Amino acid sequence: MSSTGIEIEGVSVIFDTPARKVTAVTDISQTVPQSSFVSIVGPSGCGKSTLLAVVAGLQKATAGGVKVAGVPVSGPDPKIGVVFQEDSTLPWRTVEENVAFAMEMIGTPKAERRRRAAEAIELVGLGGFEKSYPSMLSGGMRQRVALARTLAVQPEVVLMDEPFAALDQQTRLFLGAEVRQIWARTKQTIMFVTHDISEAILLSQQVWVMSYRPGTIIDVIDIDLPGERDAGVVSTPRFNELHNRIWGSLQAESMRGFQQQETGKSTKPADQRSEVAAT
């Protein structure tokens, strides 16, 4: 296996919209070392999710490409797991059936599905809820089910697209700590998209800051906090230094995006204001 988990090489994505062509991301080249945890922050509409979709094989790049473990990504692959923001549990399936679903799709034998599902359910702290249906679970617990479903496939790379965005702050902190502990045990390579600077610092070894659209990487910050960390680290001087640096890189881009959106609202007729939002 390559020592580099993810290689992003000159990736650009251009969307055709009814009004015009929109460049979502442009000329991004970065590497994510195997078993590392990288978070991506940036203003709304900068292309964070688009970049993640290219890495996942769900979106074709207009230029450039991605390799995972040295192999070009040409489409969805079981070695690349994705956890989305939206609740993706199947309401008619129990927790254990939801967790087994992705393994069913790739033809994992039944006995192996059961074993892996049980392990993943324990790993995310849902032991005792195997027979429960999603309607019986909180939002945070349903996100745990989605995470367990991804982990059960045993991917080399896990991509997370704002998985905690719909949750309250306390639940986000709790689940973030769980994800970091799981990563420490599994040694998977993780790319994590978030709008929350503090969340990015708490979870990651490195944070990438993206510019407003067309999105590109404008800063890469190594998070040199202790490997064992909890929410208490937010009160330390080093955390504040890292937060200020990231916000300093992000502030001007966020304002630029806001100004462009406001200008577009004021100058375009209502029937021309809709275009593909590359978030």
Summary of the structure (lengths in Angstrom):
residues: 279
radius of gyration: 19.2
end to end distance: 31.6
largest distance: 60.4
contacts: 889
relative contact order: 0.19
helix: 41%
strand: 23%
